[in-house]
Amino acid sequence: MALKAEAKAIINGLNLIRVCDEHHYPVYADSKRENWLIISGVGQTKVGEATKYLSDVSDAQRWTVWVNIGIAGSKNGKYGELFIVDKVTQDRSKNCFYPGTVVKTKLKKSNLLTVDKPVLDYEEVNLVDMEAAAFVMVASKMSCRELILVMKVVSDGPNDSIKNLTAQRVSELISLNFKSIFEHIKKMTALAELEKIRFYTPKIYFDILRRWHFSVSQAYDLKKLILRWEVATPSIDVMDMIGKFSSSREVIGYLKDNLNNYEIDWNKL
Amino acid sequence: MIETIYYEKNIKNHPKTLEILSRFSNARQICIDRYGEVFNKRNQNFKLQKTNPALILAEKHKGFVLPVPEGFGIGQMHNFYFSHMYNCIYDCRYCFLQGMYSSANYVLFVNYEDFSSEIENTIHKYKSENVTFFSGYDCDSLALENVTHFMKFILPLFEKHPNVLLELRTKSVQLQPMMSSRALKNCIIAYSLIPEAISKSLDNKTPSIQRRIGAMKTLSQAGWKLGLRFDPLIHGRDWKILYRGLIEDIFKEIPVHSIHSISFGALRFPKAMFKKIHSLYPDEILFSGPLSQNDGLVSYENDIENEMINFCRECVSEFISEPIIFNCSFEPSRVKESVL
C-alpha cells in the first residue's frame, strides 16, 4: 500500500504488527506470518522496490497472493466505491497489464491508468492511481497473474476534489470497504491453495534422503518417483517396502520397477 | 457462463464480435491490442485459469488451413486442419492443450470469412484429388457452438463440395448445427471415446460416454456419418474388459452403415509437454502409471501400445470390416510448430 492512512484499516482489521523497525519500508505481519503488508510511499518506483523488498523479507512463495489496495481518482465511480482492476495501463509507456479474472465476484470491475503525476482532469480515465502498474509488473515476476489483485476505492473525482482528502478520510474509505476487500482476498487465497499443492514435497522424500546417500540426479529421480508412488499407492508406506535395501540404487530400482508395472484400477477411482 | 471477454480493438466492430458482445452484455468486456497480451504470456497459470476461463475474441492473420502431420489421416491423399478456436471448455487430463498453452482462456477467431476463403482456395488447388479437412485439434469442434456458431457457418461450404471430406472431432452432444441441416455425406462427426470408468476419472466437464453414444445414435438416425476415435487408448487394470465393453455398447446402438471410419491413437506426449502437464497436475494418477520416455516422447511402452491397438482392432473387426480402420500417429508438437 502506498500510504499509512490507506494501510491503517488493514493493519487494524488483520491485527498486524510492525515486524522490524530496521526495514527500509514499514513492514507489518500477523502473528502466524501469513499476512504481510508494506507501506511503499507514493509513486511507481517506490511501489516496485517495496514489492520486491516484501517478497524477500516475507519469504514469498510462488503461490503467494499479491494485493495492492489503495485509493484512486475516477471520472465515473462514486466516492467510496470499491473496484477490482482488470486492466492496468502505464501512462508513460502505454504498456498494459492484466491481473487475473478467475475469482468470481459481484464487485465492480474497471480499468485503471497509472500516472507519474497527480491528474486533476478526470475526463479521460475510469480510474487513475500512481502505483498499480509497477506493482503488477513486479508482482508478475513472483506469482502468476491469477494471484495478483489490484483493488481501488474511489477517493476523488470531478465532484470530489482531491484537495479535500485527509488522512482520516482515506482511512475511512478503506475501512468502509474492508469486508468486501477481505471476502475477495479469501477467495484468492483458496485459489492459491490449488497452486500450493503443485509444489508439495512428501515428508517421506526427506526421510529417504537422510537414510541413504543420493547423488543430485538420483535425488531428482527419487522425488519424481516418490510423488508418483504417493499418488499411485497412497495406502502403502514406501519405507516398509524399501527399508531392507542397502543402497540408493536399489531404492530407485525398486520404485521404478513397481511403478512401471503398476496398473491403474479405473473401476476403483 | 463466460464472465470476462477480452476483444482485440481492430475487430471491435466485426459483426461476429458485436454479436457475441451483445449476447454476453453482462460479461466484463475488456479491450486489448492483440490476443497475445492475455494469451500464452508467461506468468499465467493454466490450471487456475481453467477454473473460470475468459473468452478472447481475436483476428487470425495467417495459418487458416494447415497440413496435418505425416501419417495422420483417414485414407485420403491430402489432409488439412483448421482451428477457429484455441482451447476447450472440457478439461481432459490427457489433453495436449494443457501443455501447449500457458493460458486456459478460449481464443475465438472471429474472421470466419477468412477461414472459408482459405478452405475454398485449398479445395480449388486440389480440385481433382482427394482432400480431407479436420476440425477439433486446438479445440472441440462443437462444444462451444452455442457461442461461436462456427459450424453453422462452415457446414454450407462443405455442402457445396460433396467430394471434399470434413471431420469434426468432438465429445460434445451439442448437435444443433447438424440437426438443423440435412445430413452431409461428406461430413464425419468423429467422437473421441474411452471406457466410461476411465472417462469418469479423466474426462472432466465432458458429456458421459453414454451421452456421447446417445448423440451418435441421434446423428446416425438423421443420416450423418460417424467416426469412432479411440484416442488416446488408456491402459489400466482390466483394460481389455473395459474396451470390449465400450465397443459392444457402441455397436449395440450405432448401425454399422453409419460408421465412416474408426481410428486408434496411442497416449503420447512430447517430453517437454509432458513435463509441463505433469507439473500442473502432479497428483493425477494417469501420470503415475507405466509411462516411459523414448525418442523425446512420453508414452506407454511399445508392447503395451501395440497390444492395446491390436486388441481393440480385433474387437471392432467383429462388427465391421477392416478398410475403415486407421491408426493415428498424431504428435501434437509437430502440428503446433507451424501454428505458433
Chai-1 contact restraints between the chains, C-beta under 6 A:
chainA,res_idxA,chainB,res_idxB,connection_type,confidence,min_distance_angstrom,max_distance_angstrom,comment,restraint_id
A,K87,B,I30,contact,1.0,0.0,6.0,A-B,restraint_1
A,Y98,B,V38,contact,1.0,0.0,6.0,A-B,restraint_2
A,T101,B,T4,contact,1.0,0.0,6.0,A-B,restraint_3
A,T101,B,A54,contact,1.0,0.0,6.0,A-B,restraint_4
A,V102,B,L48,contact,1.0,0.0,6.0,A-B,restraint_5
A,V102,B,Q49,contact,1.0,0.0,6.0,A-B,restraint_6
A,V102,B,T51,contact,1.0,0.0,6.0,A-B,restraint_7
A,V102,B,N52,contact,1.0,0.0,6.0,A-B,restraint_8
A,K109,B,R28,contact,1.0,0.0,6.0,A-B,restraint_9
A,S140,B,N43,contact,1.0,0.0,6.0,A-B,restraint_10
A,C144,B,N43,contact,1.0,0.0,6.0,A-B,restraint_11
A,C144,B,Q44,contact,1.0,0.0,6.0,A-B,restraint_12
A,C144,B,N45,contact,1.0,0.0,6.0,A-B,restraint_13
A,R145,B,N43,contact,1.0,0.0,6.0,A-B,restraint_14
A,R145,B,Q44,contact,1.0,0.0,6.0,A-B,restraint_15
A,E146,B,N45,contact,1.0,0.0,6.0,A-B,restraint_16
A,E146,B,L48,contact,1.0,0.0,6.0,A-B,restraint_17
A,L191,B,L48,contact,1.0,0.0,6.0,A-B,restraint_18
A,L227,B,P282,contact,1.0,0.0,6.0,A-B,restraint_19
A,R228,B,S288,contact,1.0,0.0,6.0,A-B,restraint_20
A,V231,B,D283,contact,1.0,0.0,6.0,A-B,restraint_21
A,V231,B,I285,contact,1.0,0.0,6.0,A-B,restraint_22
A,V231,B,S288,contact,1.0,0.0,6.0,A-B,restraint_23
A,A232,B,S288,contact,1.0,0.0,6.0,A-B,restraint_24
A,N260,B,P290,contact,1.0,0.0,6.0,A-B,restraint_25
A,E263,B,G236,contact,1.0,0.0,6.0,A-B,restraint_26
A,E263,B,R237,contact,1.0,0.0,6.0,A-B,restraint_27
A,I264,B,G236,contact,1.0,0.0,6.0,A-B,restraint_28
A,I264,B,I285,contact,1.0,0.0,6.0,A-B,restraint_29
A,I264,B,G289,contact,1.0,0.0,6.0,A-B,restraint_30
A,D265,B,R237,contact,1.0,0.0,6.0,A-B,restraint_31
A,W266,B,A197,contact,1.0,0.0,6.0,A-B,restraint_32
A,W266,B,I198,contact,1.0,0.0,6.0,A-B,restraint_33
A,W266,B,G236,contact,1.0,0.0,6.0,A-B,restraint_34
A,N267,B,A197,contact,1.0,0.0,6.0,A-B,restraint_35
A,L269,B,S201,contact,1.0,0.0,6.0,A-B,restraint_36
